Amino acid sequence: MPVRNRFADLLPELTEWRRDFHEHPELLFDTHRTAGLVRDRLVEMGCDDVVTGLGRTGVVGVIKGKSDTKGRTIGLRADMDALPIHEETGAPHASKVAGKMHACGHDGHTTMLLGAAKYLAETRNFDGTVVVIFQPAEEGGGGGREMCEDGLMDRFGIDEVYGMHNWPGQPEGQFAIRPGPFFAATDQFDITVQGVGGHAAKPHETVDPVVTTAQIITALQTIASRNCDPVEQIVVSVTSVETSSKAFNVIPQSVQFRGTIRTLTPATRALAEKRLHSIVTQTAAAHDARADINFIKGYPPMINANIETDHARKAAIAVTGSCDDAPLVMGGEDFAYMLEERPGAYILVGNGDTAMVHHPKYDFNDTVIPTGCSWWVEIAEQRLAV
């Protein structure tokens, strides 16, 4: 089944919805306007149940098929939140909220799932139940985790769950996916090295935290180069270094530095955390300094289940005729929490030749909407075939 004609007919309306979401971006869990519009449209579509307030501001719609002989339910998830970025697209539908914009295409994701929900509620050509999930706070807030902690999977009896993200640089409307580890875990560290400050002309009377920090930063790169299996992936990035003094002639009392560690498997993630603690504390001790470590667990690695990845690929091929093998992505994605609770898969759909996500000139490509809607419908109808 190729891209469905119904979505070509709906495209002007769906484009209007998408651009309205774009003009009114909301951050993290503060997605009240977006969630309200999603709720209202799901009710208007005739969903059998619409539930709000999961994961604080998440919205869930329940659509029952024309039959339910096997008692199976699949979940389809889209994210709703924007980013704290000042938009520079110059588009007529550019953000009307200073310092906020939909720079990752969640406005498009929400719209495509709403379009699919409208079609599924009209046709109900499936055996079982489809649960459409609209999630807040993907951009660092862990909204997926909070929806799961609120009982999302058990409350609605979800057996498997699917997600989709647009991808700039990938041909417009072309799908790509991979089984197993796909997006990285995104942990953070914030470290303060305490020394003994003093005059820059008398370093022997100090414990120099700058030199100590420099040694630590260099040594942290051995986590990837000497501690991890070379066929695995670890990215250790120190992104900020700040001393307690800004004077030319003063050795500071302390240095604070921070950064991220990105990994693709639970084992590699645990190794990286363990080695960071060891390297930081022991290197500091070797310089008679002290290091205080704040290690902040971020999103876990997002791991596609093999069988469900095959289902997602099959649906993509049904819509467009092909599906590429996706590359590993070292960015994070909190759909990982849902995949920890249920088998499922996450697929990319090409946004064409646009700026990359999280860039002030990025915009979602509205011509992709029918393709994305069609994939949502296809995965639902294939997995719940009558």
C-alpha positions as CSV (number, residue, x, y, z in Angstrom):
1,M,0.0,0.0,0.0
2,P,1.7,3.2,-1.1
3,V,1.2,6.7,0.4
4,R,-2.5,6.9,0.9
5,N,-4.6,9.3,-1.1
6,R,-6.6,10.3,2.0
7,F,-3.5,12.1,3.4
8,A,-3.0,14.0,0.1
9,D,-6.5,15.2,0.6
10,L,-5.9,16.1,4.2
11,L,-2.5,17.7,3.6
12,P,-3.7,21.4,3.6
13,E,-5.5,20.9,6.9
14,L,-2.6,18.9,8.4
15,T,-0.1,21.6,7.2
16,E,-2.2,24.2,8.9
17,W,-2.1,22.2,12.2
18,R,1.7,21.7,11.9
19,R,2.4,25.4,11.3
20,D,0.1,26.4,14.1
21,F,2.1,24.1,16.5
22,H,5.3,25.7,15.0
23,E,4.2,29.2,15.7
24,H,3.4,28.4,19.4
25,P,6.3,26.3,20.7
26,E,6.3,25.0,24.3
27,L,9.2,23.6,26.3
28,L,9.5,20.4,28.3
29,F,6.4,19.6,30.3
30,D,4.9,23.1,29.7
31,T,3.0,21.8,26.6
32,H,-0.4,22.8,27.8
33,R,-1.6,24.5,24.6
34,T,-0.2,21.8,22.4
35,A,-1.7,19.0,24.6
36,G,-5.0,20.8,24.7
37,L,-5.2,21.0,20.9
38,V,-4.2,17.3,20.6
39,R,-6.9,16.3,23.1
40,D,-9.6,18.3,21.3
41,R,-8.7,16.9,17.9
42,L,-8.7,13.3,19.2
43,V,-12.1,13.9,20.8
44,E,-13.4,15.4,17.5
45,M,-12.1,12.4,15.6
46,G,-14.2,10.1,17.7
47,C,-11.5,8.2,19.6
48,D,-13.0,5.7,22.0
49,D,-11.1,7.3,24.9
50,V,-8.9,10.3,25.4
51,V,-6.8,10.5,28.5
52,T,-4.7,13.5,29.6
53,G,-2.2,14.1,32.4
54,L,0.1,11.1,31.9
55,G,3.7,12.2,32.3
56,R,2.2,15.5,33.6
57,T,1.0,16.8,30.2
58,G,1.0,13.8,28.0
59,V,-2.1,12.8,26.0
60,V,-3.3,9.3,25.0
61,G,-6.0,8.4,22.5
62,V,-7.5,4.9,22.2
63,I,-8.9,3.7,18.9
64,K,-10.6,0.3,18.7
65,G,-10.7,-1.6,15.5
66,K,-13.7,-3.2,13.8
67,S,-12.9,-6.4,15.7
68,D,-10.7,-7.6,18.5
69,T,-10.3,-11.3,18.2
70,K,-6.8,-11.5,19.6
71,G,-6.9,-8.8,22.3
72,R,-3.7,-7.1,21.0
73,T,-2.8,-3.4,21.4
74,I,0.0,-1.4,19.8
75,G,1.3,2.0,20.8
76,L,2.3,4.8,18.4
77,R,4.2,7.6,20.0
78,A,5.0,11.2,18.9
79,D,6.8,14.0,20.9
80,M,5.3,17.5,21.4
81,D,7.9,19.8,22.9
82,A,10.2,22.4,21.4
83,L,13.7,23.8,22.1
84,P,15.0,27.0,23.8
85,I,16.4,28.3,20.5
86,H,15.8,31.6,18.7
87,E,14.4,30.8,15.3
88,E,16.2,32.2,12.2
89,T,14.1,30.6,9.4
90,G,12.2,33.7,8.4
91,A,9.3,31.5,7.5
92,P,5.8,33.0,7.6
93,H,4.9,30.5,10.3
94,A,8.0,31.2,12.4
95,S,7.8,31.0,16.1
96,K,5.9,33.8,17.8
97,V,7.6,33.0,21.2
98,A,11.0,34.6,21.7
99,G,13.7,32.2,22.4
100,K,11.7,29.1,21.7
101,M,11.2,27.1,18.4
102,H,10.4,23.7,17.0
103,A,13.9,23.0,15.9
104,C,13.6,19.2,16.0
105,G,10.4,18.7,14.1
106,H,8.2,17.6,17.0
107,D,5.5,19.8,15.5
108,G,5.6,17.5,12.4
109,H,5.7,14.3,14.5
110,T,2.6,15.4,16.4
111,T,0.8,16.4,13.2
112,M,1.6,13.1,11.4
113,L,0.4,11.0,14.3
114,L,-2.8,13.1,14.5
115,G,-3.3,12.6,10.8
116,A,-2.9,8.8,11.2
117,A,-5.3,8.9,14.2
118,K,-7.9,10.6,12.1
119,Y,-7.6,8.0,9.4
120,L,-7.6,5.1,11.8
121,A,-10.7,6.4,13.6
122,E,-12.5,6.8,10.3
123,T,-11.7,3.4,8.9
124,R,-11.0,1.1,11.9
125,N,-9.6,-1.5,9.4
126,F,-7.7,-3.5,12.1
127,D,-8.3,-6.2,14.6
128,G,-7.4,-4.9,18.1
129,T,-6.6,-1.5,19.6
130,V,-4.3,1.3,18.6
131,V,-3.1,3.7,21.3
132,V,-1.7,7.0,20.1
133,I,0.7,8.6,22.5
134,F,1.6,12.3,22.5
135,Q,4.6,12.8,24.9
136,P,6.0,16.0,26.4
137,A,9.5,16.7,27.4
138,E,11.6,14.6,25.0
139,E,14.2,17.4,24.9
140,G,16.0,16.5,28.1
141,G,13.0,16.3,30.4
142,G,12.4,12.5,30.3
143,G,8.8,12.7,29.5
144,G,8.8,9.2,28.1
145,R,10.1,7.9,31.5
146,E,7.4,9.8,33.3
147,M,4.6,8.5,31.1
148,C,5.9,5.0,31.7
149,E,6.1,5.6,35.5
150,D,2.5,6.8,35.3
151,G,1.5,3.3,34.1
152,L,1.2,4.0,30.3
153,M,2.0,0.5,29.1
154,D,0.0,-1.5,31.7
155,R,-3.0,0.9,31.8
156,F,-3.6,0.6,28.1
157,G,-2.4,-3.0,27.7
158,I,0.2,-2.0,25.1
159,D,2.0,-5.1,23.6
160,E,4.5,-3.3,21.3
161,V,5.3,0.3,20.6
162,Y,6.7,2.3,17.7
163,G,8.2,5.8,17.2
164,M,9.3,7.9,14.3
165,H,11.6,10.9,13.8
166,N,12.3,13.1,10.8
167,W,15.9,13.2,9.6
168,P,17.5,16.1,7.6
169,G,19.9,15.1,4.9
170,Q,18.1,11.9,4.3
171,P,16.1,12.0,1.0
172,E,12.6,13.4,1.5
173,G,10.2,10.7,2.6
174,Q,12.8,8.0,2.5
175,F,12.8,5.6,5.6
176,A,15.8,4.2,7.4
177,I,16.0,1.9,10.4
178,R,18.4,-0.5,12.2
179,P,17.9,-3.3,14.7
180,G,19.6,-3.2,18.1
181,P,21.4,-0.2,19.6
182,F,20.4,2.9,17.6
183,F,20.5,6.1,19.7
184,A,23.0,6.6,22.5
185,A,22.8,6.9,26.2
186,T,23.4,10.5,27.2
187,D,25.0,10.8,30.6
188,Q,26.5,14.0,32.0
189,F,29.3,14.9,34.5
190,D,30.0,18.0,36.5
191,I,33.3,17.9,38.3
192,T,35.1,20.3,40.6
193,V,38.8,19.9,41.2
194,Q,39.9,21.5,44.5
195,G,43.5,22.5,44.9
196,V,45.4,25.2,46.8
197,G,45.5,28.5,45.1
198,G,48.4,31.0,45.2
199,H,50.7,33.3,43.3
200,A,51.5,32.3,39.7
201,A,55.2,33.0,40.4
202,K,55.2,30.5,43.2
203,P,53.5,27.3,41.8
204,H,55.5,25.1,44.2
205,E,53.5,26.6,47.1
206,T,50.2,25.6,45.5
207,V,48.3,22.5,44.4
208,D,47.5,23.7,40.9
209,P,43.9,22.6,40.0
210,V,44.4,23.8,36.4
211,V,47.3,21.4,35.7
212,T,45.4,18.6,37.5
213,T,42.3,19.3,35.4
214,A,44.3,19.3,32.2
215,Q,45.7,15.9,33.1
216,I,42.2,14.6,33.9
217,I,40.7,15.8,30.7
218,T,43.5,14.1,28.7
219,A,43.2,10.9,30.6
220,L,39.4,10.7,30.1
221,Q,40.0,10.1,26.4
222,T,41.6,6.8,27.3
223,I,38.2,5.5,28.2
224,A,37.4,5.3,24.5
225,S,40.9,4.6,23.3
226,R,42.2,2.1,25.9
227,N,39.4,0.8,28.1
228,C,36.6,0.1,25.6
229,D,36.5,-2.6,22.9
230,P,37.4,-0.8,19.7
231,V,34.3,-2.1,17.9
232,E,32.1,-0.4,20.6
233,Q,31.3,3.3,20.7
234,I,32.1,5.8,23.4
235,V,32.2,9.5,23.0
236,V,33.6,11.5,26.0
237,S,33.3,15.2,25.5
238,V,34.5,17.9,28.0
239,T,32.4,20.9,26.9
240,S,33.1,23.6,29.5
241,V,36.0,24.5,31.8
242,E,35.9,27.3,34.3
243,T,38.3,28.4,37.0
244,S,37.5,30.2,40.3
245,S,39.9,33.0,39.3
246,K,40.2,34.9,36.1
247,A,43.5,36.8,36.9
248,F,46.7,36.3,34.9
249,N,48.9,36.0,38.0
250,V,46.7,33.8,40.3
251,I,46.6,30.0,40.4
252,P,43.0,29.4,41.3
253,Q,41.6,27.5,44.2
254,S,39.4,25.3,42.1
255,V,38.4,24.4,38.5
256,Q,35.0,23.2,37.4
257,F,34.5,21.3,34.2
258,R,31.6,19.4,32.7
259,G,30.6,17.3,29.7
260,T,28.9,14.2,28.4
261,I,29.5,10.5,27.9
262,R,27.6,8.8,25.1
263,T,27.4,5.0,24.8
264,L,25.3,2.5,22.9
265,T,25.0,-0.5,25.3
266,P,24.3,-0.9,29.0
267,A,27.7,-2.6,29.5
268,T,29.7,0.1,27.8
269,R,27.7,2.7,29.7
270,A,28.6,1.1,33.1
271,L,32.2,0.8,32.0
272,A,32.4,4.5,31.1
273,E,30.9,5.6,34.4
274,K,33.3,3.4,36.4
275,R,36.4,4.5,34.6
276,L,35.4,8.2,34.8
277,H,35.2,8.0,38.6
278,S,38.5,6.1,38.8
279,I,40.4,8.4,36.5
280,V,39.2,11.6,38.0
281,T,39.7,10.7,41.7
282,Q,43.0,9.0,41.2
283,T,44.5,11.6,38.9
284,A,43.5,14.3,41.3
285,A,45.0,12.4,44.2
286,A,48.2,12.0,42.3
287,H,48.5,15.8,42.2
288,D,47.5,16.1,45.9
289,A,44.2,17.6,44.8
290,R,40.6,16.5,45.4
291,A,37.8,16.0,42.9
292,D,34.1,16.1,43.6
293,I,32.1,14.3,40.9
294,N,28.4,14.8,40.1
295,F,27.5,12.1,37.6
296,I,24.1,12.7,36.1
297,K,22.3,9.7,34.4
298,G,20.6,10.7,31.2
299,Y,18.6,8.8,28.7
300,P,19.5,5.1,28.4
301,P,20.6,3.7,25.0
302,M,17.6,3.3,22.6
303,I,17.6,-0.3,21.4
304,N,15.3,-1.5,18.7
305,A,13.9,-5.0,19.1
306,N,14.9,-7.2,16.1
307,I,11.4,-8.6,15.3
308,E,9.7,-5.2,15.6
309,T,12.4,-3.6,13.5
310,D,11.5,-6.1,10.8
311,H,7.8,-5.1,11.1
312,A,8.7,-1.4,10.9
313,R,10.9,-2.0,7.8
314,K,8.1,-4.0,6.1
315,A,5.6,-1.2,6.7
316,A,8.1,1.4,5.3
317,I,8.6,-0.7,2.2
318,A,4.9,-1.0,1.8
319,V,4.6,2.8,1.8
320,T,7.6,3.9,-0.3
321,G,9.0,0.7,-1.9
322,S,12.3,0.7,0.1
323,C,13.9,1.3,3.5
324,D,17.5,2.1,4.0
325,D,19.8,0.9,6.8
326,A,20.2,3.7,9.3
327,P,23.5,4.7,10.8
328,L,24.2,4.7,14.5
329,V,23.3,8.0,16.2
330,M,25.2,9.3,19.2
331,G,22.5,11.7,20.1
332,G,19.9,10.7,22.7
333,E,16.2,9.8,22.5
334,D,13.9,9.2,25.4
335,F,11.7,6.8,23.4
336,A,14.4,4.5,24.9
337,Y,12.3,4.3,28.1
338,M,9.3,2.9,26.2
339,L,11.5,0.4,24.5
340,E,12.8,-0.8,27.9
341,E,9.2,-1.6,28.9
342,R,7.9,-3.1,25.6
343,P,9.3,-4.5,22.4
344,G,9.2,-2.0,19.6
345,A,11.1,0.0,17.1
346,Y,12.0,3.6,16.1
347,I,12.3,4.6,12.4
348,L,13.7,7.7,10.6
349,V,11.9,9.5,7.8
350,G,13.9,11.8,5.5
351,N,13.3,15.5,5.8
352,G,15.2,16.3,2.7
353,D,17.9,18.9,2.2
354,T,17.1,21.1,5.3
355,A,19.2,22.4,8.2
356,M,20.0,19.8,10.8
357,V,17.7,19.4,13.8
358,H,18.6,21.7,16.8
359,H,19.7,24.4,14.3
360,P,18.0,27.9,14.3
361,K,17.3,27.6,10.5
362,Y,15.7,24.1,10.7
363,D,12.1,23.6,9.7
364,F,10.0,20.5,9.3
365,N,9.3,19.6,5.7
366,D,5.5,19.6,5.3
367,T,5.6,17.5,2.1
368,V,6.7,14.5,4.3
369,I,3.4,14.6,6.3
370,P,1.5,12.1,4.0
371,T,4.4,9.7,4.0
372,G,4.7,9.7,7.8
373,C,1.0,9.4,8.3
374,S,0.9,6.5,5.9
375,W,3.6,4.7,7.8
376,W,1.8,5.0,11.1
377,V,-1.3,3.6,9.5
378,E,0.5,0.8,7.7
379,I,2.3,-0.4,10.9
380,A,-1.0,-0.4,12.7
381,E,-2.9,-2.3,10.0
382,Q,-0.1,-4.8,9.5
383,R,0.4,-5.6,13.1
384,L,-3.3,-5.8,13.8
385,A,-4.3,-7.4,10.5
386,V,-8.0,-8.2,10.2
